[in-house]
C-alpha cells in the first residue's frame, strides 16, 4: 500500500510540475518570435533608408561635382600656389628688400641734409661776396612783380573790351574804309572833284537822301565841265 501511494503521489507531483514548464516554454518561444520580427523590421527599415540616402547622395554629388572641381581649382591654383610662391620669394628676397629700403632711407636723409647744407653754403657765399640783401630791394622787387601783374590784367581787360562787339568801333571802321575808297576813286578823277570829295568825306556819313542826290548832281556837272574844257 505505501508503495502504491508513493507512486501515485509521485505521478501527481510530476503532472503538477510539467504543466508550468510547458507554459514557460510557450512564453519564451513567443518572446523569441517577437524579437525576431522586430529584428527583421529593423533590418528592412535600415536597408530601405540606406538605399534612399545613397540615391540622394549620388544625385547631389553629380550636380555638385562641377562646383567641387571649380573650388578645388581655385584653392590649389589661385590661392595655395601663389601664397606658396610669395612666401618662397619673401623668404629668399627678404634681406635684399631690407637692404634696398635701408639704402633708400639713407639716401633720402643724406639728400635732405645735403640740400640744407648747400643752401646754407650758398647763402654764406652770397653774403660774403655781395653782402646781405636789403629790405628795400626785396620790397622793390615785390612791387615790380605786383605792377607787372596789374599791367597784365589791365592789358587783358582792354583786349577783352576790344574783342567785344562795339557799334561805335564798327562805325569808325566803316568811315575809314569809306575814306580810303574815296581817296582811291578821287585819284582817278579831276582836281575839283577831288576837292569836293575830300570835303564831303570829312562830313559824317549819316545824311539825308537829298544831300546824296545833290552830291551826284554836282559831280555830274563837274564831270561835264571838265569834258567841255
C-alpha positions as CSV (number, residue, x, y, z in Angstrom):
1,X,0.0,0.0,0.0
2,X,2.6,2.6,0.9
3,X,4.4,1.8,-2.4
4,X,1.3,2.4,-4.4
5,X,0.7,5.7,-2.5
6,X,4.2,6.8,-3.2
7,X,3.8,6.0,-6.9
8,X,0.5,7.8,-7.1
9,X,1.9,10.9,-5.3
10,X,5.0,11.0,-7.4
11,X,2.8,10.8,-10.6
12,X,0.7,13.6,-9.3
13,X,3.7,15.8,-8.4
14,X,5.2,15.1,-11.9
15,X,2.0,16.2,-13.6
16,X,1.8,19.3,-11.4
17,X,5.4,20.3,-12.3
18,X,5.1,19.5,-16.0
19,X,2.2,22.0,-16.7
20,X,4.1,25.2,-15.8
21,X,7.2,24.1,-17.7
22,X,5.1,23.8,-20.9
23,X,3.6,27.2,-20.2
24,X,7.1,28.7,-19.7
25,X,8.4,27.1,-23.0
26,X,5.5,28.6,-24.9
27,X,6.2,32.1,-23.4
28,X,9.9,32.0,-24.3
29,X,9.1,30.9,-27.8
30,X,6.7,33.8,-28.2
31,X,9.3,36.3,-26.9
32,X,11.9,34.9,-29.3
33,X,9.4,35.2,-32.2
34,X,8.7,38.9,-31.2
35,X,12.4,39.6,-31.1
36,X,12.9,38.0,-34.5
37,X,10.1,40.1,-36.0
38,X,11.4,43.3,-34.5
39,X,14.9,42.5,-35.8
40,X,13.6,41.8,-39.3
41,X,11.6,45.0,-39.3
42,X,14.7,47.0,-38.1
43,X,16.9,45.5,-40.9
44,X,14.3,46.1,-43.5
45,X,13.8,49.7,-42.5
46,X,17.6,50.2,-42.2
47,X,18.2,48.9,-45.7
48,X,15.3,50.9,-47.1
49,X,16.6,54.2,-45.7
50,X,20.1,53.3,-46.7
51,X,19.0,52.9,-50.3
52,X,17.1,56.2,-50.3
53,X,20.0,58.1,-48.7
54,X,22.5,56.6,-51.1
55,X,20.3,57.6,-54.1
56,X,20.0,61.2,-52.8
57,X,23.8,61.4,-52.1
58,X,24.7,60.2,-55.6
59,X,22.2,62.6,-57.2
60,X,23.5,65.6,-55.3
61,X,27.1,64.5,-55.9
62,X,26.5,64.5,-59.7
63,X,25.1,68.0,-59.5
64,X,27.7,69.4,-57.1
65,X,30.8,67.8,-58.8
66,X,31.4,70.8,-61.1
67,X,31.2,73.2,-58.1
68,X,33.7,71.0,-56.3
69,X,36.1,71.0,-59.3
70,X,35.9,74.8,-59.5
71,X,36.5,75.3,-55.8
72,X,39.4,72.8,-55.9
73,X,40.9,74.5,-58.9
74,X,40.6,78.0,-57.3
75,X,42.1,76.8,-54.0
76,X,45.0,74.9,-55.5
77,X,46.0,77.1,-58.4
78,X,44.8,80.6,-57.4
79,X,45.3,80.7,-53.7
80,X,47.6,78.0,-52.5
81,X,50.3,78.2,-55.2
82,X,50.5,82.0,-55.2
83,X,50.8,82.0,-51.5
84,X,53.5,79.4,-51.6
85,X,55.4,81.3,-54.3
86,X,55.0,84.6,-52.4
87,X,56.3,83.0,-49.2
88,X,59.2,81.5,-51.0
89,X,60.1,84.8,-52.7
90,X,59.7,86.6,-49.4
91,X,62.0,84.2,-47.7
92,X,64.6,84.4,-50.4
93,X,64.4,88.2,-51.1
94,X,63.8,89.4,-47.6
95,X,67.4,90.5,-47.0
96,X,67.6,92.2,-50.4
97,X,64.4,94.1,-49.8
98,X,65.6,95.2,-46.4
99,X,68.9,96.4,-47.9
100,X,67.0,98.4,-50.6
101,X,64.7,100.0,-48.1
102,X,67.6,101.0,-45.8
103,X,69.5,102.4,-48.8
104,X,66.5,104.5,-49.9
105,X,66.0,105.8,-46.3
106,X,69.7,106.7,-46.0
107,X,69.6,108.4,-49.5
108,X,66.6,110.5,-48.5
109,X,68.2,111.5,-45.2
110,X,71.6,112.3,-46.8
111,X,69.9,114.2,-49.7
112,X,67.9,116.3,-47.3
113,X,71.0,117.1,-45.3
114,X,73.0,117.9,-48.4
115,X,70.2,120.2,-49.7
116,X,70.1,122.2,-46.4
117,X,73.9,122.3,-46.4
118,X,74.1,123.6,-50.0
119,X,71.5,126.3,-49.2
120,X,73.4,127.4,-46.2
121,X,76.7,127.4,-48.0
122,X,75.2,129.4,-51.0
123,X,73.7,132.0,-48.6
124,X,77.1,132.4,-46.8
125,X,78.9,132.8,-50.1
126,X,76.4,135.4,-51.4
127,X,76.5,137.4,-48.2
128,X,80.3,137.2,-48.3
129,X,80.6,138.4,-51.9
130,X,77.6,140.8,-52.5
131,X,76.6,141.5,-48.9
132,X,73.2,140.9,-47.3
133,X,70.2,141.9,-49.3
134,X,68.4,144.9,-48.0
135,X,64.8,145.0,-47.2
136,X,64.2,147.9,-49.7
137,X,65.4,145.8,-52.6
138,X,63.1,143.0,-51.7
139,X,60.2,145.4,-51.3
140,X,61.0,146.9,-54.7
141,X,61.1,143.5,-56.3
142,X,57.7,142.7,-54.8
143,X,56.3,146.0,-56.0
144,X,57.7,145.4,-59.5
145,X,56.1,141.9,-59.6
146,X,52.8,143.3,-58.5
147,X,52.9,146.1,-61.0
148,X,53.7,143.7,-63.8
149,X,50.8,141.6,-62.8
150,X,48.5,144.6,-62.7
151,X,49.6,145.7,-66.1
152,X,49.0,142.2,-67.5
153,X,45.5,142.2,-66.0
154,X,44.8,145.7,-67.5
155,X,46.0,144.6,-70.9
156,X,43.8,141.5,-70.8
157,X,40.8,143.6,-69.9
158,X,41.5,146.0,-72.7
159,X,41.8,143.1,-75.2
160,X,38.5,141.7,-73.9
161,X,36.9,145.1,-74.4
162,X,38.3,145.4,-77.9
163,X,37.2,141.9,-78.8
164,X,33.6,142.7,-77.8
165,X,31.1,144.0,-80.4
166,X,31.0,147.8,-80.3
167,X,28.8,149.6,-82.8
168,X,30.9,152.8,-82.4
169,X,34.1,151.0,-83.4
170,X,32.3,149.5,-86.4
171,X,31.1,152.9,-87.4
172,X,34.6,154.4,-87.2
173,X,35.9,151.4,-89.2
174,X,33.3,151.9,-91.8
175,X,34.3,155.6,-92.0
176,X,37.9,154.7,-92.5
177,X,37.1,152.2,-95.3
178,X,34.8,154.7,-97.0
179,X,37.5,157.4,-96.8
180,X,40.1,155.0,-98.3
181,X,37.7,154.2,-101.2
182,X,37.0,157.9,-101.7
183,X,40.7,158.6,-101.9
184,X,41.3,155.8,-104.5
185,X,38.4,157.0,-106.6
186,X,39.5,160.6,-106.3
187,X,43.0,159.9,-107.6
188,X,41.4,158.9,-110.8
189,X,39.1,162.0,-111.1
190,X,40.0,165.7,-111.8
191,X,41.3,168.1,-109.0
192,X,37.9,169.9,-108.4
193,X,36.2,166.6,-108.0
194,X,38.9,165.5,-105.5
195,X,38.4,168.7,-103.5
196,X,34.7,168.1,-103.4
197,X,35.2,164.5,-102.4
198,X,37.5,165.4,-99.6
199,X,35.1,168.0,-98.2
200,X,32.3,165.5,-98.3
201,X,34.4,162.8,-96.7
202,X,35.1,165.0,-93.8
203,X,31.4,165.3,-93.1
204,X,29.6,162.5,-91.3
205,X,28.0,159.7,-93.3
206,X,24.6,159.9,-91.7
207,X,23.0,162.4,-94.2
208,X,19.7,162.6,-95.9
209,X,18.9,161.4,-99.3
210,X,18.7,164.9,-100.7
211,X,22.4,165.6,-99.9
212,X,23.4,162.4,-101.7
213,X,21.3,163.4,-104.7
214,X,22.8,166.9,-104.7
215,X,26.3,165.3,-104.5
216,X,25.5,163.2,-107.5
217,X,24.3,166.2,-109.5
218,X,27.3,168.3,-108.6
219,X,29.6,165.5,-109.5
220,X,28.0,165.1,-112.9
221,X,28.2,168.9,-113.5
222,X,31.8,168.9,-112.7
223,X,32.5,166.0,-115.0
224,X,30.7,167.7,-117.8
225,X,32.6,171.0,-117.2
226,X,35.9,169.1,-117.3
227,X,35.0,167.4,-120.5
228,X,34.0,170.7,-122.2
229,X,37.3,172.2,-121.2
